[in-house]
Amino acid sequence: MASEGGETNTDVAQLRKAWESESVCPEVLPFERELVEVITELVSNQEDVLEDIEQTSDQAFSANLYQMEIERIKFSLAKYLRTRLLKIEKFAWKYERDEQFR
């Protein structure tokens, strides 16, 4: 995550904002497909990097910090997607009848 720096922080902040917005809005907001794809790719790449790191005592602590950050991002992504899914399930009848929501 250190390699992407500010860009990663911006993407994660956007994900958190999308999750919070989705949580408080009574209707399903437009899906943040591009953001979800970027975050998913970022997490996958960082997990690959962590697998390649040889675990010496000096690197173990850093690797654990990176792993915790990856888990935090995955949690935020899951919460965003879960919030959307619950809303869609709750109002499925509305979305089924209205062509705009399909």
C-alpha distance (Angstrom), angle and dihedral (degrees) to the residues before:
residue distance angle dihedral
M1 . . .
A2 3.73 . .
S3 3.79 91.3 .
E4 3.80 94.3 61.7
G5 3.82 94.2 40.4
G6 3.78 112.0 162.6
E7 3.79 94.5 15.2
T8 3.79 91.3 58.7
N9 3.78 91.8 47.8
T10 3.81 90.1 50.3
D11 3.81 92.3 50.2
V12 3.79 92.3 47.8
A13 3.81 90.7 47.3
Q14 3.82 89.7 51.0
L15 3.80 90.1 49.8
R16 3.79 91.2 50.9
K17 3.81 90.8 48.7
A18 3.82 91.2 48.9
W19 3.82 90.1 50.1
E20 3.81 92.7 48.5
S21 3.82 92.1 46.1
E22 3.78 91.4 48.9
S23 3.80 90.3 48.8
V24 3.81 95.5 55.0
C25 3.80 100.8 35.5
P26 3.81 113.7 90.9
E27 3.82 92.4 -144.6
V28 3.79 131.1 52.8
L29 3.79 110.0 -91.4
P30 3.81 122.8 -143.5
F31 3.79 111.4 -72.4
E32 3.81 115.2 -102.5
R33 3.80 92.9 -138.3
E34 3.80 97.3 159.6
L35 3.81 92.4 48.4
V36 3.81 92.0 48.7
E37 3.80 90.7 49.7
V38 3.82 92.2 49.1
I39 3.81 92.5 48.2
T40 3.82 92.4 46.1
E41 3.80 91.4 50.6
L42 3.80 91.4 46.1
V43 3.79 92.4 52.2
S44 3.80 91.9 46.7
N45 3.80 92.3 49.9
Q46 3.79 93.0 48.1
E47 3.80 92.1 48.7
D48 3.81 88.5 52.8
V49 3.82 90.4 50.7
L50 3.80 91.1 50.4
E51 3.80 91.4 51.5
D52 3.80 90.2 53.9
I53 3.80 95.3 50.7
E54 3.78 113.2 101.3
Q55 3.77 106.4 -129.2
T56 3.78 106.5 -123.6
S57 3.79 119.1 160.1
D58 3.82 90.7 -101.7
Q59 3.78 93.5 50.0
A60 3.80 97.2 40.6
F61 3.78 94.0 75.1
S62 3.81 93.0 48.4
A63 3.78 91.1 45.8
N64 3.80 90.3 52.6
L65 3.80 90.7 51.6
Y66 3.80 91.3 50.2
Q67 3.81 90.4 47.8
M68 3.80 91.2 52.2
E69 3.80 90.2 50.4
I70 3.80 90.9 49.9
E71 3.81 90.2 50.7
R72 3.81 90.5 49.8
I73 3.80 91.2 52.7
K74 3.82 92.0 46.3
F75 3.81 89.3 50.7
S76 3.83 91.6 52.3
L77 3.79 91.4 47.9
A78 3.80 92.1 49.2
K79 3.81 91.5 48.8
Y80 3.81 91.3 50.8
L81 3.80 92.7 49.9
R82 3.81 93.0 42.2
T83 3.81 91.7 51.3
R84 3.81 90.6 52.2
L85 3.79 92.4 46.7
L86 3.80 93.0 51.1
K87 3.80 91.0 51.0
I88 3.78 92.2 48.1
E89 3.80 90.9 49.8
K90 3.79 91.6 47.1
F91 3.79 93.8 51.8
A92 3.81 99.7 30.5
W93 3.79 91.9 126.3
K94 3.81 90.6 57.4
Y95 3.78 94.5 48.1
E96 3.78 92.2 46.1
R97 3.82 92.8 57.3
D98 3.79 99.6 39.5
E99 3.83 116.9 74.6
Q100 3.81 91.1 -159.2
F101 3.81 91.8 67.2
R102 3.77 97.0 46.2
